[in-house]
Amino acid sequence: MTIAIVGAGAMGGIYGARLAESGADVVLLDVSRAVIDNVEADGVVLRDATGERSVRVRATDDASGIGPVDAAIVFTKGYHTESALALAAPLIGPDTVVASLQNGWGNGDVIARTVSAERIVVGVSYNSGLLVGPGRVAHTNVGPTVIGPFEGSEMAGASLNHGLLVAAGFEVEATPEIRFRTWRKLILNTATLPTAALTRLKVGPMRDEPAFSLVSAIARETMEIGAALGFSFDEAAEIATIRHVLDGNAEGKASMLQDFEAGRRSEIDTVNGAVVRIADEHGVPAPLNRAMATLVREYERANGIK
């Protein structure tokens, strides 16, 4: 199997390295010359519970010499999805499965503009990573990966990716209920990502008051908005799940906080911003998600982040 990882940040580095270790032929595609040079020189340097190791992986910023791959897994920020697919176009043949394991809501819709819906897999990952440097990543929390077909209930594409990820040692669930499961991850992300970014709190301290009351209130609002799409949630169970995730990655940093610290644009538009858009379409109030989206965007504007 030849697998392209599109976007070699923290999560792309983790999944790319683990897939390569399992025997897959992996190529990392990224626009950063520093990433490419470091991976070519030293491999992906992966730190996890077993220690630190170097994993040899091909890396390039030019897909034209690679040719079509069996599967391409997109790990870029949501706002880069369209440009990432343009960069990856030479990798995507008529039988290539394209998967998104990105944060947020709506990434599959962007991919569907250029890739046939039956070849698209979407999913969410509860793994966490920290970008230590170009081509250097820490796997800070181990969790499940949930995948499913972008359209319909046919699981052929998802099964292809399921087998690859299981072989690489990931805990994987394939389900046709992926839209529901994506919104469920969105509950966690809308509650914790902007809270961490705006307060500079690591993951663990968000378990404590008063931060956890804010996290819980945002989560409840996102559940209520999800009801407009036909999703039903057990409020107490979802809040308990968020606490469990925070407990399991206490020293980790949320991706949006990492973005702020690096001076990068955040994914607020595909996280809280996407929830606000859904709420507006259905006439549902979203004061907390709207406030968090506004605060993050204003922080970015005040600091010249584009």
N, C-alpha and C positions, 0 to 999 in steps of 0.2 A: 504494500500500500504506500502510495506517495501522498503525503499530507502537507498542505500549506497552512502555516499559521500567519494570518494577516494582522499585523500589529504585535510587535515583540516587546511590550511593556511587561509589567509584573505578571499578569495572568497569562499572557501569550508565552512568556518565557517559561513559566511553570508547566503549562500544558505541553508546550513544544518539547521541553527537555524530557518530561516523563514519557511522552509518546516515542521519542527517539530512543530512550532507554529500553522500551518494550520491543524494539526492532523495526518500528515503522521508519520509512524514509521521509524525513521531515525537512522542510525548508521554511525558514523564517523570512517573511517579507516585511520590510519596514522602511520608512523614509529617512530614518536617522543614520547618517554615515558613522557616527560614533558607535551605535549599536552594532552595525554590520562589521566594523573593524574589530571591535572587541570580541564578538562571537567568532569571527574568523581566526583571531589570534588565540583565544583562550576557551572557546566554547561558551555555552551558557553556564555561568557559575551559579549553581542552585544550592541554597541553604535551607535545610528542613530539620525535622526532629532527629534525623540520623547523622547530621553533620553537614559539611560543605563539600561539594564535589563539582567537577567540571564535566559537562556533557557536550560532546561534539555534535554540532548541528550545522547544516548548511544555512547560510544567511545571505540575503541579497536585497538591493533596492531596485532591481531591474528584473521583472518577471518574464521578459521576452525570451530569455534563454532557458527557461525551465520547461515550458510546455504544459499541456493539460494535466491536472492532478486528479486523484480519486476523490479527495475531499479538501475543501478550504474552510478553515474555521476562523471567523472574524472576531478579533478581540480589541479592535480600536474603540476609542470614544465614539459615542453615538453620532456626534456631529461630524465625524470623519468617515462615516459608513459609505457615503456616496463616492467620495474621492478614493477611499481604500479599494472599492470595487473596480474603479477605473484603473488604478494601479495594478490590480490583480487580474485584469481581464485576460491576459495571455494564459493564465493558469486555469481558467474556467472553460472547460470543454462541454460538449453536449451531454455528457454523462456525469459531470462533476457535481457532487453534493456540496452545497454551500450552507454552512451552519453559523449561526450567531449565538455566542455565549456572552453577549454584551449586557451591561447594565441598562435598565430603562425599558420604556414601552415604545414600540413602533419601529424597531430596527429591522424586523422581518419585512415590513411594508416597504422600506427603502430598498432592501435587497430585491424584492419582487419587481421592482421597476426594470431590472435588467436580467434577472434569472427566473426561469419557469418555476411557478409556485410548487410544483410537485417535487422539485429538487432542493427545496429549502427546508432546513431544520432550524428550529429556534429552541432556546433553552436558557436556563439560569444556573449559575454556579454559586454554591455556598462555601467554596474555597476562598481564602483570602491571601493576598500577596503584598509584598513591599518591594518597590523598586529601589534597590540599594545603589545602583549605578547602571550605565548602559551595558546591557547583557548580563547584569548581576541581579538576582532576585532571591527573595526570601519567601518561603511557603509558610506563612504565619498561622494559618488555621486550615484544618482539613475538614471538608464537608461534602455533602452530596452534589452531584450534577444531575439536573433534570432536563430531559430533552423530549421533543415531540415534533410532529409535522406542522409546518406553517399553515397548511390548508388541508382540511378533511381529516380522515382518521387513518389513512394509509401510512404504515410505519416502516416502509422499506428503507427510505433514506435515514430515518432515525435509527433503525437497526444497524445500518452500516456504521454510523458514528458510535452507537452504543457498544458494539464489539471492539472498536478501536480504543475507546476510553476505558472499558473494563480491562482490556489487556494491559493498559498502562497503569493499572492499579487504582483507578478512580472508582468511587462508589457512584453508580449511575442508575437512574430510573428513567425508563422510556414510557411516555404516556401520551394519549391523544388529548388529554385535558391540559395542554401546555399553556393556553391563554390564561386559564384560572391560576396555574402555578406561577406564571410570570407576574400576574397581578399580586399574588401572595408575596413574591420576592420584592415587589415594588412597595408593599407595606413596610417591610424592613428598611428598604433604601430611602424612602421618603422621610421616614422617622429619624434615621440615624446619620445619613450622609451630610445633610446641611447642618444638623446639630453639631456634629463633630467639626465641620469646616469652620463654622462661625464662632465656636467656643474654643477651638484648638484642643479639645479633649481627646485623649486616646479612647479606644473602644471600651475598656473596662470601667472608667469613671462615669460613663453614661448610664451605668446600672444604678448610680446613686442619685439621691434627690439633691436639688430639684430637677436635674437633667432628665431623670427617667419619667417624671410626670409629663414633661414636654414631649419626649419620645412617644409615650403611650398615647397622648392626645392626638398627635399627628397620625399615628398608626390607626387609631379609631376613625379619624376623618377619612383616611384613604380607604378603609374598609367600607364606610358608608357610601363613598363615591363608586367603589367597585360594585355595589349593589345595583347601580344603574345599568351596569353591563350584564346583570344576571348572576353575579357572583355572591355566594353566601359564605360568611366566615363565623367561626366561633371566637368571639372577641377575647375571652379569657385565654383560650389556647394560643391565639396569635401573639398576645402580649407575653405569655410564658415562653413562646418560641424566641421572641426577640431577646428576652432576658438570657435565655440559654445561649444564643449566639454571642451576646456580649460577654458572658461568662467564659466562653470557649476561646476568646481571642483578646484577652484583657489588655495585653501590651501592644496590640496591633493598632494601626492607623487606618481610618476609613479612607477610601480612595479619593473622596472629595477634599479631605484634609491634605492628603498628599499633593493633590492638584494645587491647592492654595499655597502650600509651602514651596512648590516648584515654580510658582507664577504661571501655571497653566490654566487654561479655560476649563471649567467644570462641566459635568454632564447634567446640570440642573434642568435643561430644557427637555431631556428625555426622562427625567425622574419627577420631581415635583411639578415642573412645568407641564409635563404630559398629563399628569393627574388633573391639573387646573383646566387644561383644554377639554378633557373628558367631562369634567364637572360642568363647565360652561355649556357644552353641547347638550347636556341633559338637564340643565337648570337646577343643578345641585350646588349648595354653598360649599366653598372650599377656602375659608379664611386662613387656616393655618398653613396649608400648602401654598397658597398665594403669597402669604407673608414670607415664608422661607425662600420661595423662588425670587421674590423681589429683593430680599436682603442679599442673597448670593449674587444676583445680577448687579446690584448696586456696589457691592464690594469689588466685583470684577471691573466695573466701569471706573470706580474711584482709583483703582490700582493699575489702570491701563491694560487689563488682561482682555485679549480678544481671541 
